[in-house]
Amino acid sequence: MATDYDAPRKNDTDDTESIEALKERVPDKLSGAVDAEDADNPGGFELAGADLSDMELDVVVLPPQDDEFTCVSCFLVKHRSQVDHEEKLGPVCKECAF
């Protein structure tokens, strides 16, 4: 049997509800209420100008290794196997050579 996908669908179990009933079921997203359990920001809100003077940053910086180079186009440190070609200013990686 062929199915006409352009024909309107009719379902015997369709319950017609008024727009007011649907509005009552949907939470008002434009209200000023703030959800305390924000899944996108579980740690709370941090202001951009927060005082971070009491924080310490411990980073170990290694000198360039013999098998590494810095691309003159993207300035990333890459392994020597990623060299595409050398320019006057220095090596260019394969990703920047395109």
PyMOL commands that set and color helices and strands:
alter all, ss='L'
color gray80, all
select helices_A, chain A and resi 19-25+80-82
alter helices_A, ss='H'
color red, helices_A
select strands_A, chain A and resi 68-70+77-79+83-86+91-93
alter strands_A, ss='S'
color yellow, strands_A
deselect
rebuild
show_as cartoon
